[in-house]
Structures are given as structure tokens and as C-alpha cells.
Amino acid sequence: MLTQQLLNGIILGGVYALISVGLTMSLGIMNISNFAHGTIYMLGGYCMYFLSTALNLPFFLAVGSTIIGIGLVGIVIERLVFRPIYEGPPLNSLLVS
């Protein structure tokens, strides 16, 4: 019982660390506060759930497909939404995301 709780805590801490590193990188590298980061993370979770339950894909194939798919979604969002506002005032990134 204790080992299961410890493992759950480590996994949840890893998830929180992954989210925080993504937010820190988007603010530090692009100088844009991306408040849509959580939404994209949730979209990845739902995509993984759909691929593994509705389409009955094996776990690792669903994980790989989700990583590629959500990565492409992130690239499209960066190119179409965030790239035009890089040179503008920082308030624009808050409004866009």
C-alpha cells in the first residue's frame, strides 16, 4: 500500500514538473506567457484516451501517435497564433493565449 502511494506521488510529481517546465520554457525562450499550455496538455490526455480505448491501439503506439499529433498541433499554434505577435507588446500574448 505504501509503495503504491509512493509511486503515485512520484508519477504525479513528474506530471507537475513536466507542465511547469513547459510553462517556464515558453516564457523564458519565447517571452510569451502561454496560458493555453494546460489546454494543450489536456488535449493530449484526451487524444491518448481516445486512441487507447476507442481505437484499441496498443499503449506504446497510442503514446507515440499522441506525441506526434500534439506536437504537430503545437507547431501549428505557434506558427499561426504566436509568431505574428512576437514583436508586439507583452499584453498581446495574454490576449491571444
C-alpha positions as CSV (number, residue, x, y, z in Angstrom):
1,M,0.0,0.0,0.0
2,L,2.8,2.4,0.9
3,T,4.8,1.6,-2.2
4,Q,1.7,2.3,-4.4
5,Q,1.2,5.7,-2.8
6,L,4.8,6.5,-3.2
7,L,4.8,5.5,-6.8
8,N,1.6,7.6,-7.4
9,G,3.2,10.6,-5.8
10,I,6.3,10.3,-7.9
11,I,4.3,10.0,-11.1
12,L,2.1,12.9,-10.2
13,G,5.1,15.0,-9.2
14,G,6.6,14.1,-12.6
15,V,3.5,15.3,-14.4
16,Y,3.5,18.6,-12.5
17,A,7.2,19.0,-13.3
18,L,6.6,18.4,-17.0
19,I,3.8,21.1,-17.0
20,S,5.9,23.6,-15.1
21,V,9.0,23.0,-17.4
22,G,6.8,23.6,-20.4
23,L,5.4,26.9,-19.0
24,T,8.9,28.0,-18.0
25,M,10.4,27.3,-21.4
26,S,7.6,29.1,-23.2
27,L,8.1,32.2,-21.1
28,G,11.9,32.0,-21.0
29,I,12.6,31.2,-24.6
30,M,9.7,32.9,-26.5
31,N,9.0,35.6,-23.8
32,I,5.3,34.7,-24.2
33,S,3.1,33.6,-21.3
34,N,1.2,30.7,-22.9
35,F,-2.0,30.2,-20.9
36,A,-3.2,27.7,-23.5
37,H,-0.5,25.3,-22.3
38,G,-2.9,23.5,-19.9
39,T,-5.4,23.1,-22.7
40,I,-2.9,21.5,-25.0
41,Y,-1.8,19.2,-22.2
42,M,-5.5,18.2,-21.7
43,L,-5.9,17.7,-25.4
44,G,-3.0,15.3,-25.3
45,G,-4.6,13.3,-22.5
46,Y,-7.9,13.0,-24.3
47,C,-6.1,12.0,-27.5
48,M,-4.3,9.3,-25.6
49,Y,-7.5,8.1,-24.0
50,F,-9.3,8.0,-27.4
51,L,-6.6,6.2,-29.2
52,S,-6.2,3.5,-26.5
53,T,-9.9,2.9,-25.8
54,A,-11.9,3.7,-28.8
55,L,-9.4,2.6,-31.4
56,N,-7.9,-0.2,-29.2
57,L,-4.3,0.7,-30.2
58,P,-1.5,-0.8,-28.1
59,F,-0.3,1.5,-25.3
60,F,3.1,2.5,-26.8
61,L,1.7,3.0,-30.3
62,A,-1.0,5.3,-28.8
63,V,1.6,7.2,-26.8
64,G,3.8,7.7,-29.9
65,S,0.9,8.8,-32.0
66,T,-0.3,11.2,-29.3
67,I,3.2,12.8,-29.0
68,I,3.5,13.2,-32.8
69,G,-0.1,14.5,-33.1
70,I,0.0,17.0,-30.3
71,G,3.5,18.1,-31.3
72,L,2.1,19.0,-34.8
73,V,-0.8,20.9,-33.1
74,G,1.7,22.8,-31.1
75,I,3.7,23.7,-34.2
76,V,0.6,24.9,-36.0
77,I,-0.5,27.0,-33.0
78,E,3.0,28.6,-32.7
79,R,3.2,29.4,-36.4
80,L,-0.4,30.7,-36.8
81,V,-1.1,32.3,-33.5
82,F,2.1,33.2,-31.6
83,R,4.6,34.0,-34.3
84,P,2.8,37.1,-35.5
85,I,2.8,38.7,-32.0
86,Y,6.5,38.2,-31.1
87,E,7.4,41.8,-31.9
88,G,4.3,43.3,-30.2
89,P,3.7,44.3,-26.6
90,P,3.7,41.6,-24.0
91,L,0.0,42.1,-23.4
92,N,-0.8,40.7,-26.8
93,S,0.4,37.2,-25.7
94,L,-2.0,37.3,-22.8
95,L,-4.9,38.2,-25.1
96,V,-4.1,35.6,-27.7
97,S,-3.4,32.7,-25.4
